[in-house]
Amino acid sequence: MGKRIFYFLLTNVLVLVTISIILSLFGAWNYIDYGTGRIDPVALLIFSAVIGFTGSFISLAISRWMAKRMMGVRVINPDGPMSADEKFVVEKVHRLSRAAGLMHMPEVGIYDAKEVNAFATGPTKKRSLVAVSSGLLHEMDDDAIEGVIAHEVAHIANGDMVTMTLLQGVVNTFVVFLARVAAFAVSRFTREELAPIVHFLAIIVFQILFSILGSLVVFAYSRHREYHADRGGADLAGKDKMRHALERLKAYSNRVKENEQTAVATLKINGKRKSNIFSTHPDIDERIQRLS
C-alpha cells in the first residue's frame, strides 16, 4: 500500500501545483479585494476547495494508470496463456476478491523487482489493480503470498483509495488556502512592482511546503487503515496465513537490514524497526500483536 500512497501523493502534488499555476496565470478566480488590499476568506476558501478536491480526484482517476507506468506492471490476461506464477496469482486474487464480495475482479499484474512488494490501487472497486513483485513470488511461500494478496484485496474491499482521496481533498483545501494567505503576507513586504511576481512564486513554494506537512495527516490515516487491512486479510485468507505473512515479512526485512541496510517494501514495511510520523505503515511487531 505504501507505494500506492507514494505515487498518489506525488501525483496529487504535481496536479495541485499545475492547476494552481494555470488558474493563477489566467486569473480565473479573484479572491483578493484590491480596493481594501485584503483577502476575501470566503472566496479563497471556495477557490481552495475547488482546486483541492479537483487535484485529489484527478490523482485518484489516474492512479491505476500511473502505477502501471511507473512500476512497469505487466497485466495478466486471465483468459490467455499464463505461466505457473501468473496462474497462481490470478487464482488467488480472484478467489479472495469473490470472498470479499467484490462484483468485479481487479486487474492482476506482476512487475520485475527484487524487492518483496505488493500493492493495490485504482479509482473504484470496479477499476482496481492488484500487483505483486517477482521478488515476492520468489521469496515467500504460498501461504505467505496468499496472506499478502488478501491484505491488498482488503484495501480494495474497504474502499481505502476513495476515503484517502476525500481526506486528501480536505488536506489540499487547507494547503491551498494557507499557501495563498502566507504568499499574500510575504508579497505585502515587497515593492509594489514586484509584489505580483513574489506572490506567484511564494504560492508555489508554500504550497509544496504545506503539502509535505499535510502528507503527515495522510500517513497517519494510512497507518490506521493498515490494521483494518490486516484484519480484512485475516478474514479472507485466515488469521494463521495473515500472521504467517507478517512474520515472514518481518524475517525478510531483518535479513535485508542486516545485509544491505535498505528499506523493505512489501505491505510497505519500513527498514526502520519502529514506525514514525513519516511512515505509511505501523511497526510490524505491533501489527502482529494486534492481529493476534
Secondary structure as the mmCIF struct_conf table of DSSP 4:
data_model
#
loop_
_struct_conf.conf_type_id
_struct_conf.id
_struct_conf.beg_label_comp_id
_struct_conf.beg_label_asym_id
_struct_conf.beg_label_seq_id
_struct_conf.end_label_comp_id
_struct_conf.end_label_asym_id
_struct_conf.end_label_seq_id
HELX_RH_AL_P HELX_RH_AL_P1 GLY A 2 PHE A 26
TURN_TY1_P TURN_TY1_P1 GLY A 27 GLY A 27
STRN STRN1 ILE A 32 ASP A 33
TURN_TY1_P TURN_TY1_P2 TYR A 34 GLY A 37
STRN STRN2 ARG A 38 ILE A 39
HELX_RH_AL_P HELX_RH_AL_P2 PRO A 41 ALA A 61
TURN_TY1_P TURN_TY1_P3 ILE A 62 ILE A 62
HELX_RH_AL_P HELX_RH_AL_P3 SER A 63 MET A 71
TURN_TY1_P TURN_TY1_P4 GLY A 72 GLY A 72
STRN STRN3 ARG A 74 VAL A 75
TURN_TY1_P TURN_TY1_P5 PRO A 78 ASP A 79
BEND BEND1 GLY A 80 GLY A 80
HELX_RH_AL_P HELX_RH_AL_P4 ALA A 84 ALA A 99
TURN_TY1_P TURN_TY1_P6 ALA A 100 GLY A 101
BEND BEND2 MET A 103 HIS A 104
HELX_LH_PP_P HELX_LH_PP_P1 MET A 105 PRO A 106
STRN STRN4 GLU A 107 TYR A 111
BEND BEND3 LYS A 114 GLU A 115
STRN STRN5 ALA A 118 THR A 121
BEND BEND4 PRO A 123 LYS A 125
TURN_TY1_P TURN_TY1_P7 LYS A 126 ARG A 127
STRN STRN6 LEU A 129 SER A 133
HELX_RH_AL_P HELX_RH_AL_P5 SER A 134 GLU A 139
BEND BEND5 MET A 140 MET A 140
HELX_RH_AL_P HELX_RH_AL_P6 ASP A 142 ALA A 157
TURN_TY1_P TURN_TY1_P8 ASN A 158 GLY A 159
HELX_RH_AL_P HELX_RH_AL_P7 ASP A 160 SER A 187
TURN_TY1_P TURN_TY1_P9 ARG A 188 PHE A 189
BEND BEND6 THR A 190 THR A 190
TURN_TY1_P TURN_TY1_P10 GLU A 192 LEU A 194
HELX_RH_AL_P HELX_RH_AL_P8 ALA A 195 ALA A 237
HELX_RH_AL_P HELX_RH_AL_P9 LYS A 239 ASN A 259
TURN_TY1_P TURN_TY1_P11 GLU A 260 GLU A 260
HELX_RH_3T_P HELX_RH_3T_P1 THR A 266 LYS A 268
BEND BEND7 GLY A 271 LYS A 274
TURN_TY1_P TURN_TY1_P12 ILE A 277 PHE A 278
BEND BEND8 THR A 280 HIS A 281
HELX_RH_AL_P HELX_RH_AL_P10 ILE A 284 LEU A 291
#
